[in-house]
């Protein structure tokens, strides 16, 4: 069996496990069973493992991550989000958070499956190790912000249930407010410097390669806007003491705003980043 065929088999197994874990997480909310969420977390861990090996084979089979494929890019997005979520399980036992995270992971895997094998993501003029570093750090940083926003959404739901004294099985299934606030804090604390490093790497490449005009690119404006918004949230949290419900609401609002901005930029404007 060739390495390319093995790479495809690993991807299909990871895809199937992601779909099963997503179904399990969502079902755990419907039937209000935390054990089902715990089991789904282990399934997602298995998907992460197969996806890790798949990406290692991608590096071996190609010229490395410099000539990144479209399928590999979306697979890496799924790998980053799932890895960040699983890492948080060592800090907090927030299994039910997977019900909010796993649909994003599955969407990335669906997008990856829709891309042809071997199709190059980056144009020839953008195939550089600096661009790879830029994409890697930016994706990981934004994955952490997705987690922060999902934790914020769960905080709002749990806070509403407790405020109205709806102590049902649902409220007991969701993580405590302290755990959700802690996840938001950790993700903002790590996500901002990682995204900052990614922005710096992209800026260095753009300055040397594009010389002029790149600052007006819609996708770059969108990225800088997201960087400023989450930087503001981190500042307010560390310096002003924002936490709890307020930071949860602003995290969700920031995510929705940036998601809408990304959609409008992606489909309504011409950009140097048309490959993403």
Secondary structure as GFF3:
##gff-version 3
##sequence-region A 1 276
A	DSSP	alpha_helix	3	31	.	.	.	ID=ss1
A	DSSP	alpha_helix	34	61	.	.	.	ID=ss2
A	DSSP	alpha_helix	70	88	.	.	.	ID=ss3
A	DSSP	three_ten_helix	95	97	.	.	.	ID=ss4
A	DSSP	alpha_helix	98	113	.	.	.	ID=ss5
A	DSSP	three_ten_helix	124	126	.	.	.	ID=ss6
A	DSSP	alpha_helix	129	163	.	.	.	ID=ss7
A	DSSP	alpha_helix	169	173	.	.	.	ID=ss8
A	DSSP	alpha_helix	177	209	.	.	.	ID=ss9
A	DSSP	three_ten_helix	214	216	.	.	.	ID=ss10
A	DSSP	alpha_helix	218	235	.	.	.	ID=ss11
A	DSSP	pi_helix	236	240	.	.	.	ID=ss12
A	DSSP	alpha_helix	245	268	.	.	.	ID=ss13
###
